[in-house]
Amino acid sequence: MKTNILSFIIILFMTGTVLTSCGETSKQDAKAVKQDTKELSKDLRQGAADTSKEIKTKVSSEWQKFKAESETTIENSEKEIKVLREKIAKASKSEKEKWTKQLDNLEQKNNELKEKLGKRAKAFTDGVISFNEASIANEQKFEREFLHDMSELGTALKDLFKNNVN
């Protein structure tokens, strides 16, 4: 009987030890997982911030280049419009009226493009534009549309007198 009681006590002691050590290991594992999660979350936030900075730098530098090129193109269009006005002034009265009206329309389009570019530049300086992956796509879309409109205007200015040849 003594051996049974002694065996029973030893088994209880070993079981208690095993259960206690398993509980501590689980607690330690839970603490480690929690710490790893915090570090991962911190790393993700830092990575997102770094990505945002990279996108902002990329979009801003491309915008400055695009803006400078577009302003130059708009100025060239304004100069071309002045030259065409001088040519129109030498034309006959009926042609002068027709060409003046067409040139006024083209000048208005040029001014609209200039205003559109100015609004976009203001949005950049005021910080209205958010810098994320979508902003890259939005900028590319804006630039594509703007360049298309500028191209059409340039073609129309060059073809002003060609369309009216008798």
Phi, psi and omega in degrees: 000320178299321180293323177295317180294315180297319178295318179298317180294318179295318179295318178298315180298316180293318179298317178298318179297314181297313180296319179295315180293326177294321179296319180292321178296318179296319179295319179294319178296319180296319178295320180294318179295319179297316179296316178299321179296318179297316180294319178297317178298318178297316178297320179295317178298317179295319178297319178295319179295317178297317179297318179298319179296318179297317180296316180299316179297315181296310182296318181296316181293319178294324179296315181299318178295312180298317181299314181298316179296319181292319178298320177297316179296319179295318178298319178297321177296319179297320178295318179296322178297319178297317179297317179294324177298322178293320177295319181295325181298335181271353184278171178291165186298315182294317178291324181300315181297315182295312182291324178297317179297315179295318181292324176299318178298317180293322178294322178297317178298320179297317179294323177296318178295321178297318179293319179299317178294320178297318178297318181293321178296320179295321178298324178291314182290329179279351180077023181288329183280127177277148183251101176211187182300324180293328181294328177296314179296319179296319180295318179297320179295313179301313181297318180298313180295317181296315179296324178297313179297320179294321179296316178298318179297315180299318178296317180296322178294319180292327183267008184303312181275335181293323182291342186250018180285132181273000000 
